[in-house]
Amino acid sequence: MTPDGKWCSVEEACDIAGCTDGLIRLKIRDGKLEGFKFNGRAWMVSVDGCKSLRGQLAPNSNIRKAEAKAAAARSKRPRKKLAK
C-alpha cells in the first residue's frame, strides 16, 4: 500500500475486496475499478474502489461467481490444430 493509503497492489486489493486477482483485473479492464500501471508492470488499485467492490460482492456471492465465469469464458481461446 502506498504511504498515503490511497493505492494498493492487486494482491492487497484481493484481501480488501475479498475476491480473486482475476476479478480485480477484470474490473480494471472494464473500467469499473480505478487502477494504473506502475513502472509499466504492476497494477496499482484504488483502495476506496476495493472497499466499494467489497460492499457490492458481500451481500450476493452469486455476482462473484457470475463474473468469474464470464472472465473465464473471455479468456478461453480456440486451440490450434496440430499438423499431422
CNS distance restraints for C-alpha pairs under 8 A (distance, minus, plus):
assign (resid   1 and name CA) (resid   5 and name CA) 6.01 0.50 0.50
assign (resid   1 and name CA) (resid   6 and name CA) 7.60 0.50 0.50
assign (resid   1 and name CA) (resid   7 and name CA) 5.81 0.50 0.50
assign (resid   1 and name CA) (resid   8 and name CA) 4.21 0.50 0.50
assign (resid   1 and name CA) (resid   9 and name CA) 6.56 0.50 0.50
assign (resid   1 and name CA) (resid  12 and name CA) 7.44 0.50 0.50
assign (resid   2 and name CA) (resid   6 and name CA) 6.58 0.50 0.50
assign (resid   2 and name CA) (resid   7 and name CA) 5.57 0.50 0.50
assign (resid   2 and name CA) (resid   8 and name CA) 6.25 0.50 0.50
assign (resid   5 and name CA) (resid  47 and name CA) 7.25 0.50 0.50
assign (resid   6 and name CA) (resid  46 and name CA) 5.89 0.50 0.50
assign (resid   6 and name CA) (resid  47 and name CA) 5.39 0.50 0.50
assign (resid   6 and name CA) (resid  48 and name CA) 7.09 0.50 0.50
assign (resid   7 and name CA) (resid  44 and name CA) 5.87 0.50 0.50
assign (resid   7 and name CA) (resid  45 and name CA) 5.31 0.50 0.50
assign (resid   7 and name CA) (resid  46 and name CA) 4.71 0.50 0.50
assign (resid   7 and name CA) (resid  47 and name CA) 5.36 0.50 0.50
assign (resid   8 and name CA) (resid  12 and name CA) 5.93 0.50 0.50
assign (resid   8 and name CA) (resid  13 and name CA) 6.28 0.50 0.50
assign (resid   8 and name CA) (resid  44 and name CA) 5.35 0.50 0.50
assign (resid   8 and name CA) (resid  45 and name CA) 5.24 0.50 0.50
assign (resid   8 and name CA) (resid  46 and name CA) 6.50 0.50 0.50
assign (resid   8 and name CA) (resid  47 and name CA) 6.21 0.50 0.50
assign (resid   9 and name CA) (resid  13 and name CA) 6.10 0.50 0.50
assign (resid   9 and name CA) (resid  42 and name CA) 7.43 0.50 0.50
assign (resid   9 and name CA) (resid  43 and name CA) 6.16 0.50 0.50
assign (resid   9 and name CA) (resid  44 and name CA) 4.90 0.50 0.50
assign (resid   9 and name CA) (resid  45 and name CA) 6.03 0.50 0.50
assign (resid  10 and name CA) (resid  14 and name CA) 6.22 0.50 0.50
assign (resid  10 and name CA) (resid  21 and name CA) 6.27 0.50 0.50
assign (resid  10 and name CA) (resid  24 and name CA) 6.95 0.50 0.50
assign (resid  10 and name CA) (resid  25 and name CA) 7.82 0.50 0.50
assign (resid  10 and name CA) (resid  43 and name CA) 6.31 0.50 0.50
assign (resid  10 and name CA) (resid  44 and name CA) 6.58 0.50 0.50
assign (resid  10 and name CA) (resid  45 and name CA) 6.46 0.50 0.50
assign (resid  11 and name CA) (resid  15 and name CA) 6.69 0.50 0.50
assign (resid  11 and name CA) (resid  21 and name CA) 6.69 0.50 0.50
assign (resid  12 and name CA) (resid  16 and name CA) 6.29 0.50 0.50
assign (resid  13 and name CA) (resid  17 and name CA) 5.92 0.50 0.50
assign (resid  13 and name CA) (resid  21 and name CA) 7.87 0.50 0.50
assign (resid  13 and name CA) (resid  24 and name CA) 7.32 0.50 0.50
assign (resid  13 and name CA) (resid  45 and name CA) 6.76 0.50 0.50
assign (resid  13 and name CA) (resid  47 and name CA) 7.01 0.50 0.50
assign (resid  13 and name CA) (resid  50 and name CA) 5.97 0.50 0.50
assign (resid  14 and name CA) (resid  18 and name CA) 5.45 0.50 0.50
assign (resid  14 and name CA) (resid  19 and name CA) 5.19 0.50 0.50
assign (resid  14 and name CA) (resid  20 and name CA) 5.65 0.50 0.50
assign (resid  14 and name CA) (resid  21 and name CA) 5.84 0.50 0.50
assign (resid  14 and name CA) (resid  24 and name CA) 7.02 0.50 0.50
assign (resid  15 and name CA) (resid  19 and name CA) 7.14 0.50 0.50
assign (resid  16 and name CA) (resid  47 and name CA) 7.80 0.50 0.50
assign (resid  16 and name CA) (resid  50 and name CA) 6.11 0.50 0.50
assign (resid  16 and name CA) (resid  51 and name CA) 6.38 0.50 0.50
assign (resid  16 and name CA) (resid  54 and name CA) 7.07 0.50 0.50
assign (resid  17 and name CA) (resid  50 and name CA) 5.08 0.50 0.50
assign (resid  17 and name CA) (resid  51 and name CA) 5.88 0.50 0.50
assign (resid  17 and name CA) (resid  52 and name CA) 7.87 0.50 0.50
assign (resid  17 and name CA) (resid  53 and name CA) 5.88 0.50 0.50
assign (resid  17 and name CA) (resid  54 and name CA) 4.23 0.50 0.50
assign (resid  17 and name CA) (resid  57 and name CA) 7.98 0.50 0.50
assign (resid  18 and name CA) (resid  54 and name CA) 6.33 0.50 0.50
assign (resid  19 and name CA) (resid  23 and name CA) 6.70 0.50 0.50
assign (resid  19 and name CA) (resid  24 and name CA) 7.49 0.50 0.50
assign (resid  19 and name CA) (resid  64 and name CA) 7.66 0.50 0.50
assign (resid  20 and name CA) (resid  24 and name CA) 6.62 0.50 0.50
assign (resid  21 and name CA) (resid  25 and name CA) 6.17 0.50 0.50
assign (resid  22 and name CA) (resid  26 and name CA) 6.06 0.50 0.50
assign (resid  22 and name CA) (resid  68 and name CA) 7.60 0.50 0.50
assign (resid  22 and name CA) (resid  71 and name CA) 7.63 0.50 0.50
assign (resid  23 and name CA) (resid  27 and name CA) 6.12 0.50 0.50
assign (resid  23 and name CA) (resid  67 and name CA) 7.20 0.50 0.50
assign (resid  23 and name CA) (resid  68 and name CA) 6.43 0.50 0.50
assign (resid  23 and name CA) (resid  71 and name CA) 7.55 0.50 0.50
assign (resid  24 and name CA) (resid  28 and name CA) 6.33 0.50 0.50
assign (resid  24 and name CA) (resid  33 and name CA) 7.63 0.50 0.50
assign (resid  25 and name CA) (resid  29 and name CA) 6.17 0.50 0.50
assign (resid  26 and name CA) (resid  30 and name CA) 6.10 0.50 0.50
assign (resid  26 and name CA) (resid  71 and name CA) 6.96 0.50 0.50
assign (resid  27 and name CA) (resid  31 and name CA) 6.08 0.50 0.50
assign (resid  27 and name CA) (resid  32 and name CA) 5.00 0.50 0.50
assign (resid  27 and name CA) (resid  33 and name CA) 5.22 0.50 0.50
assign (resid  28 and name CA) (resid  32 and name CA) 5.97 0.50 0.50
assign (resid  28 and name CA) (resid  33 and name CA) 4.77 0.50 0.50
assign (resid  28 and name CA) (resid  34 and name CA) 6.13 0.50 0.50
assign (resid  28 and name CA) (resid  35 and name CA) 6.13 0.50 0.50
assign (resid  33 and name CA) (resid  45 and name CA) 7.50 0.50 0.50
assign (resid  33 and name CA) (resid  46 and name CA) 7.34 0.50 0.50
assign (resid  33 and name CA) (resid  49 and name CA) 5.86 0.50 0.50
assign (resid  33 and name CA) (resid  50 and name CA) 7.57 0.50 0.50
assign (resid  34 and name CA) (resid  45 and name CA) 6.06 0.50 0.50
assign (resid  34 and name CA) (resid  46 and name CA) 5.61 0.50 0.50
assign (resid  34 and name CA) (resid  49 and name CA) 6.61 0.50 0.50
assign (resid  35 and name CA) (resid  43 and name CA) 6.54 0.50 0.50
assign (resid  35 and name CA) (resid  44 and name CA) 5.40 0.50 0.50
assign (resid  35 and name CA) (resid  45 and name CA) 4.31 0.50 0.50
assign (resid  35 and name CA) (resid  46 and name CA) 6.01 0.50 0.50
assign (resid  36 and name CA) (resid  43 and name CA) 5.58 0.50 0.50
assign (resid  36 and name CA) (resid  44 and name CA) 5.41 0.50 0.50
assign (resid  36 and name CA) (resid  45 and name CA) 6.78 0.50 0.50
assign (resid  37 and name CA) (resid  41 and name CA) 5.98 0.50 0.50
assign (resid  37 and name CA) (resid  42 and name CA) 5.51 0.50 0.50
assign (resid  37 and name CA) (resid  43 and name CA) 4.45 0.50 0.50
assign (resid  37 and name CA) (resid  44 and name CA) 6.11 0.50 0.50
assign (resid  38 and name CA) (resid  42 and name CA) 5.23 0.50 0.50
assign (resid  38 and name CA) (resid  43 and name CA) 5.86 0.50 0.50
assign (resid  38 and name CA) (resid  44 and name CA) 6.38 0.50 0.50
assign (resid  45 and name CA) (resid  49 and name CA) 7.64 0.50 0.50
assign (resid  45 and name CA) (resid  50 and name CA) 7.61 0.50 0.50
assign (resid  46 and name CA) (resid  50 and name CA) 6.40 0.50 0.50
assign (resid  47 and name CA) (resid  51 and name CA) 6.32 0.50 0.50
assign (resid  48 and name CA) (resid  52 and name CA) 6.24 0.50 0.50
assign (resid  49 and name CA) (resid  53 and name CA) 6.08 0.50 0.50
assign (resid  50 and name CA) (resid  54 and name CA) 6.12 0.50 0.50
assign (resid  51 and name CA) (resid  55 and name CA) 6.46 0.50 0.50
assign (resid  52 and name CA) (resid  56 and name CA) 6.43 0.50 0.50
assign (resid  53 and name CA) (resid  57 and name CA) 6.17 0.50 0.50
assign (resid  54 and name CA) (resid  58 and name CA) 5.87 0.50 0.50
assign (resid  55 and name CA) (resid  59 and name CA) 7.15 0.50 0.50
assign (resid  56 and name CA) (resid  60 and name CA) 7.49 0.50 0.50
assign (resid  57 and name CA) (resid  61 and name CA) 5.85 0.50 0.50
assign (resid  57 and name CA) (resid  63 and name CA) 6.50 0.50 0.50
assign (resid  57 and name CA) (resid  64 and name CA) 6.24 0.50 0.50
assign (resid  60 and name CA) (resid  64 and name CA) 7.63 0.50 0.50
assign (resid  61 and name CA) (resid  65 and name CA) 6.59 0.50 0.50
assign (resid  62 and name CA) (resid  66 and name CA) 6.10 0.50 0.50
assign (resid  63 and name CA) (resid  67 and name CA) 6.14 0.50 0.50
assign (resid  64 and name CA) (resid  68 and name CA) 6.12 0.50 0.50
assign (resid  65 and name CA) (resid  69 and name CA) 6.12 0.50 0.50
assign (resid  66 and name CA) (resid  70 and name CA) 6.19 0.50 0.50
assign (resid  67 and name CA) (resid  71 and name CA) 6.09 0.50 0.50
assign (resid  68 and name CA) (resid  72 and name CA) 6.17 0.50 0.50
assign (resid  69 and name CA) (resid  73 and name CA) 6.22 0.50 0.50
assign (resid  70 and name CA) (resid  74 and name CA) 6.24 0.50 0.50
assign (resid  71 and name CA) (resid  75 and name CA) 6.23 0.50 0.50
assign (resid  72 and name CA) (resid  76 and name CA) 6.47 0.50 0.50
